[in-house]
Amino acid sequence: MKKLIITGLIAAALSGAAFAAETSSDLILGFRAFQGTGSGNNLQIDLGSADSIVAAANSAGGTATLGNLVTGATFGNTGANTIDTIYGSSWNTRSDVLWAVVGSTTSGSDPLGYAKSTLWGSSIANGSASSPWTPNTASSQNAGTSKIGVLYANMTGTFQNKLTSVTGAWSKQELPGSGSLGFGWFNPYTTQLENTTNITGSYVSSDLYSISPTDTGTGLATLLGTIDITGTGAVTFTLAPIPEPSTYAMILGVFALGFVMLRRRQQVTA
């Protein structure tokens, strides 16, 4: 029993730093402006699968460059759909231009026959702790998956400018009305999905989470890493840090101390 408890604690410590590869749909990087230049347009970029992005960061020593929003390099675009042509040359100092990364996949089913959805969602970071979307049951999470799925069905390229009023537009699926923060089912929750492009330092960032539902209803959220956008338009992904061996030792030490205290309390009671 003791061994099982300790093993479970180690697994819990590792869950925030490890990423289990699975069949996945691509991640979509989306931008919208709620006023001013470009307010009628969404910039949507297919970043590739979550698996490939994590693998690229691993191969590059922790951080992978995914492309550039201004030149369109590696995104397959160098024309009129770059971020500065849509939102103006001041795009990187605007607090009214919002962005986030989302993705989804459906695999397997629970005992009731509902498909199990795994979602990827970004939340504001910028060096501070962020909160993932709230996980839930597979049946509930499918509502968010269906909203994101429309983005895939209506992507006509890896880098595109889409009118906000058309089916498959980022802002139409994200439902950015008052109190609505993310793709259908996630609306009632207070998690901040989108960040601004107002870069006051050298970059602006959002944390990328993998969110998997459980049959019992609570679900799991795992931090995969951070998406960064620099003032010159470079988009990078950095893996979440893996705890050092000393961290594992500290975790085990804390729980060992707790076990000793529990045993002493039992002896005193006896």
C-alpha positions as CSV (number, residue, x, y, z in Angstrom):
1,M,0.0,0.0,0.0
2,K,2.8,2.4,0.9
3,K,4.5,1.7,-2.5
4,L,1.3,2.4,-4.4
5,I,0.9,5.7,-2.6
6,I,4.4,6.8,-3.3
7,T,4.2,5.7,-6.9
8,G,1.0,7.7,-7.4
9,L,2.6,10.8,-5.9
10,I,5.6,10.6,-8.3
11,A,3.2,10.1,-11.2
12,A,1.2,13.2,-10.1
13,A,4.5,15.2,-9.9
14,L,5.5,14.1,-13.4
15,S,2.1,14.7,-15.0
16,G,2.6,18.5,-15.3
17,A,5.9,18.0,-17.2
18,A,5.3,15.1,-19.5
19,F,3.3,14.8,-22.7
20,A,1.9,11.5,-23.8
21,A,1.8,11.4,-27.6
22,E,-1.6,10.5,-29.2
23,T,-3.4,11.0,-32.5
24,S,-4.2,14.6,-32.6
25,S,-5.7,17.3,-34.7
26,D,-3.7,20.4,-35.4
27,L,-3.4,23.5,-33.2
28,I,-4.9,26.7,-34.5
29,L,-3.4,30.0,-33.6
30,G,-6.2,32.6,-33.9
31,F,-6.3,36.4,-33.7
32,R,-9.2,38.9,-33.6
33,A,-9.6,42.6,-33.0
34,F,-12.7,43.8,-31.2
35,Q,-12.3,47.4,-32.5
36,G,-10.1,49.5,-34.8
37,T,-8.1,48.3,-37.8
38,G,-8.8,44.7,-38.8
39,S,-11.9,44.3,-36.5
40,G,-13.8,42.6,-39.4
41,N,-11.0,40.0,-39.9
42,N,-9.6,37.0,-38.1
43,L,-6.1,35.8,-38.7
44,Q,-6.0,32.0,-38.4
45,I,-2.8,29.8,-38.6
46,D,-2.5,26.1,-38.6
47,L,0.6,25.3,-36.4
48,G,0.5,21.6,-37.0
49,S,-0.2,18.8,-34.5
50,A,0.4,19.1,-30.8
51,D,2.6,16.0,-31.1
52,S,4.8,17.5,-33.8
53,I,5.2,20.8,-32.0
54,V,6.3,19.1,-28.7
55,A,8.6,16.8,-30.7
56,A,10.2,19.9,-32.4
57,A,10.8,21.6,-29.1
58,N,12.4,18.4,-27.7
59,S,14.7,18.2,-30.7
60,A,15.7,21.8,-30.4
61,G,16.6,21.6,-26.8
62,G,13.4,22.9,-25.3
63,T,12.2,25.7,-27.6
64,A,11.1,25.5,-31.2
65,T,10.5,28.4,-33.6
66,L,7.2,27.8,-35.4
67,G,7.2,30.7,-37.9
68,N,6.8,34.4,-38.2
69,L,3.6,36.4,-38.3
70,V,5.1,39.3,-40.3
71,T,7.0,37.5,-43.0
72,G,4.8,34.4,-43.0
73,A,8.0,32.3,-43.0
74,T,7.2,28.5,-42.5
75,F,3.5,29.3,-42.3
76,G,3.2,29.1,-46.1
77,N,2.3,32.8,-46.6
78,T,4.2,35.9,-47.6
79,G,1.4,38.0,-49.0
80,A,-1.5,40.2,-47.8
81,N,-2.5,38.0,-44.8
82,T,0.5,38.9,-42.6
83,I,-0.4,40.3,-39.2
84,D,0.8,43.8,-39.9
85,T,-1.3,44.1,-43.1
86,I,-4.4,43.0,-41.2
87,Y,-4.1,44.8,-37.9
88,G,-1.6,47.6,-38.9
89,S,2.0,48.2,-38.1
90,S,1.2,48.8,-34.4
91,W,-0.3,45.3,-34.0
92,N,2.3,44.5,-31.4
93,T,1.3,47.3,-29.1
94,R,-2.5,46.9,-29.3
95,S,-4.5,45.7,-26.3
96,D,-7.6,45.3,-28.5
97,V,-6.1,42.5,-30.6
98,L,-6.5,39.2,-28.9
99,W,-5.0,35.7,-29.6
100,A,-5.0,32.2,-28.3
101,V,-4.2,28.6,-29.4
102,V,-6.8,25.8,-29.5
103,G,-7.1,22.3,-30.8
104,S,-9.1,19.1,-30.3
105,T,-9.2,15.4,-31.0
106,T,-11.7,12.7,-30.2
107,S,-10.6,9.1,-29.4
108,G,-12.2,6.2,-27.7
109,S,-15.5,6.4,-25.7
110,D,-16.7,6.1,-22.1
111,P,-19.0,3.4,-20.8
112,L,-22.1,5.4,-21.9
113,G,-20.8,5.7,-25.5
114,Y,-19.7,9.3,-25.4
115,A,-16.6,10.1,-27.3
116,K,-13.6,11.2,-25.2
117,S,-12.3,14.6,-26.3
118,T,-8.8,15.9,-25.7
119,L,-8.5,19.7,-26.0
120,W,-5.5,22.0,-26.2
121,G,-6.2,25.5,-24.9
122,S,-4.0,28.5,-24.1
123,S,-4.4,30.8,-21.1
124,I,-2.7,34.1,-20.3
125,A,0.8,33.5,-18.9
126,N,3.4,36.3,-19.4
127,G,5.5,34.9,-16.6
128,S,2.7,34.5,-14.2
129,A,0.8,31.4,-13.2
130,S,-2.2,30.7,-15.5
131,S,-5.2,28.5,-15.2
132,P,-6.2,25.9,-17.8
133,W,-9.7,25.5,-19.1
134,T,-12.0,23.7,-16.7
135,P,-12.0,19.9,-17.6
136,N,-15.2,17.9,-17.2
137,T,-16.9,14.8,-18.6
138,A,-16.4,13.6,-22.1
139,S,-20.0,14.4,-23.0
140,S,-19.7,18.0,-21.8
141,Q,-16.3,18.6,-23.3
142,N,-17.6,17.4,-26.7
143,A,-19.5,20.7,-27.0
144,G,-16.2,22.6,-27.0
145,T,-14.7,20.1,-29.4
146,S,-17.5,20.6,-31.9
147,K,-16.9,24.3,-31.9
148,I,-13.2,23.9,-32.6
149,G,-13.8,21.2,-35.2
150,V,-15.6,23.8,-37.4
151,L,-12.3,25.7,-37.6
152,Y,-10.5,22.7,-39.1
153,A,-13.3,22.1,-41.6
154,N,-13.2,25.7,-42.9
155,M,-9.4,26.2,-43.0
156,T,-8.4,26.8,-46.7
157,G,-4.7,27.0,-46.0
158,T,-2.2,27.1,-43.2
159,F,-2.2,31.0,-43.0
160,Q,-5.4,32.9,-43.8
161,N,-7.4,36.0,-43.3
162,K,-11.0,35.2,-42.6
163,L,-14.0,37.5,-42.3
164,T,-15.5,37.4,-38.8
165,S,-19.0,36.8,-40.1
166,V,-18.3,33.6,-42.0
167,T,-18.6,30.0,-40.8
168,G,-15.4,28.8,-39.3
169,A,-14.1,32.3,-38.4
170,W,-12.2,32.3,-35.1
171,S,-14.4,34.9,-33.4
172,K,-17.6,33.3,-34.6
173,Q,-16.7,29.9,-33.1
174,E,-15.2,31.4,-29.9
175,L,-18.3,33.4,-29.2
176,P,-16.5,36.5,-27.8
177,G,-19.6,38.1,-26.3
178,S,-19.8,39.4,-22.8
179,G,-18.7,36.7,-20.3
180,S,-17.9,34.2,-23.1
181,L,-14.3,33.1,-23.0
182,G,-14.0,30.0,-25.0
183,F,-15.7,27.8,-27.5
184,G,-19.2,26.8,-26.4
185,W,-19.1,24.6,-23.3
186,F,-16.3,26.6,-21.7
187,N,-18.3,29.9,-21.6
188,P,-19.6,29.7,-18.0
189,Y,-16.1,29.5,-16.6
190,T,-13.8,32.4,-15.7
191,T,-10.6,31.0,-17.3
192,Q,-9.0,33.7,-19.4
193,L,-8.5,32.1,-22.9
194,E,-7.1,35.0,-24.9
195,N,-4.1,37.2,-24.4
196,T,-3.4,40.6,-26.1
197,T,-0.7,41.4,-28.6
198,N,0.4,44.4,-26.5
199,I,4.0,43.5,-26.1
200,T,5.5,45.7,-23.3
201,G,8.7,43.7,-23.0
202,S,10.3,41.5,-25.6
203,Y,7.4,39.0,-26.0
204,V,3.8,38.1,-25.0
205,S,3.0,34.5,-24.0
206,S,0.2,32.1,-23.2
207,D,0.4,28.7,-21.6
208,L,-0.7,25.7,-23.6
209,Y,-2.7,23.0,-21.7
210,S,-3.8,19.5,-22.7
211,I,-7.3,18.8,-21.2
212,S,-8.7,15.3,-21.1
213,P,-12.0,14.4,-19.6
214,T,-12.6,11.4,-17.3
215,D,-15.7,9.1,-17.1
216,T,-16.2,10.3,-13.5
217,G,-16.5,13.9,-14.5
218,T,-13.6,16.0,-13.3
219,G,-11.0,15.6,-16.0
220,L,-7.3,16.3,-16.1
221,A,-5.3,19.3,-17.3
222,T,-1.6,19.1,-18.1
223,L,0.7,22.0,-18.9
224,L,2.5,21.3,-22.2
225,G,4.5,24.5,-22.5
226,T,4.3,28.1,-23.5
227,I,3.5,29.8,-26.8
228,D,5.4,33.1,-27.2
229,I,5.1,35.9,-29.8
230,T,7.8,38.5,-30.1
231,G,7.6,42.1,-31.2
232,T,9.0,41.2,-34.6
233,G,6.4,38.4,-35.1
234,A,8.3,35.3,-34.3
235,V,6.1,32.5,-32.8
236,T,7.9,29.9,-30.6
237,F,6.9,27.0,-28.3
238,T,8.8,26.2,-25.1
239,L,8.3,23.0,-23.3
240,A,7.2,23.1,-19.6
241,P,10.2,22.5,-17.4
242,I,10.7,19.0,-16.1
243,P,11.4,18.8,-12.3
244,E,15.0,18.2,-11.3
245,P,15.8,15.0,-9.4
246,S,16.2,17.1,-6.3
247,T,12.5,18.1,-6.7
248,Y,11.5,14.4,-6.6
249,A,13.6,13.9,-3.5
250,M,11.9,16.9,-1.8
251,I,8.4,15.6,-2.7
252,L,9.2,12.1,-1.4
253,G,10.7,13.7,1.7
254,V,7.6,15.7,2.5
255,F,5.4,12.6,2.1
256,A,7.8,10.5,4.2
257,L,7.6,13.0,7.0
258,G,3.8,13.0,6.8
259,F,3.8,9.2,7.0
260,V,6.0,9.3,10.1
261,M,3.8,11.9,11.8
262,L,0.7,9.8,11.0
263,R,2.3,6.7,12.5
264,R,3.2,8.6,15.7
265,R,-0.3,9.9,16.0
266,Q,-1.7,6.4,15.6
267,Q,0.7,5.2,18.3
268,V,-0.3,8.0,20.7
269,T,-4.0,7.3,20.1
270,A,-3.4,3.6,20.8
